[in-house]
């Protein structure tokens, strides 16, 4: 069973070594997609033994994920675990993230902060709940955390869904397409270290982009 971790990264030199080093303990291989960082993210990830793919220009979070997923499938990964480069996610929880896939209980596993009573800043909590409610209404899903970046995918899911979103909207595009293909989504509780997060995108702008992606994708499916 080959388990590959995928870490999209943009200017994460302060945390990339820590997250790669700790993640390697629980997976077969770590892929880092450096989205044209202007710091030492790429070199530090290589030093820690990650397979690093570098974008020649900044393409966005979604593009980094798509690039990494293609590489993982090329390497014949059975499970791909997606986690953030800013160390907000705990690699120790990878085992619980992949367990539903190993037990054939789920195809897309989402790490939910709400199942673990994580203390989320109020403005972020409101935005996450709003987006999650909207997605549940439009897709019939019954999830609690549609914006979580800590996810696990079976290879059969990745081979069936064709992701195209270049920005932050890829999180919701994934849910739409997984539901559309009839795959099962399972959530597991996770922790989250918000004190380590340095926001690179204005939260309001982020939320607007995601909502716009939801509505755009939903209209296309009508």
C-alpha angles and dihedrals in degrees: 000000000000115000117188126189118215119203119182109203139188120173095338101141092134095060110016096092092050095049095045093046094050095041094053089067092068106036141052094239142356122224118195119192108202107204095208097292118190094213134060097286094116097047094044092050090051090049089057092053100257123149098243125201115190125206112216089220135019106274103167140257094289094051091051090053093048091050092049095047091053090052092048092052090047087056089052096246114183093197129019119202116200119202137158125262096224094078095245089125122069114230088203086075094060091095092058090044094058097037096089090053093049089050092047091241097119145015102199115035118197122195106225122207090192094061089059100042093242112184102245122184108261097242091050093045091054092049094048093049092048093051092044092050091050093050093047090051094049099041105029090239120147104212133137103207116037093165100055113128093200105092142146125211132194113227091242090061093050091050092052103044120070107206118199108163112117097192140043091302090081090087092064094035087059092055093047093051096043090053091044091056093048098247121148123251119207127182127210127188117260138176125236131202105213094173088072096053120105108187114227094178126054106253092227092050090046092052093047091052092051095047090048090052091050094052094042093051093045092052090051090056094053 
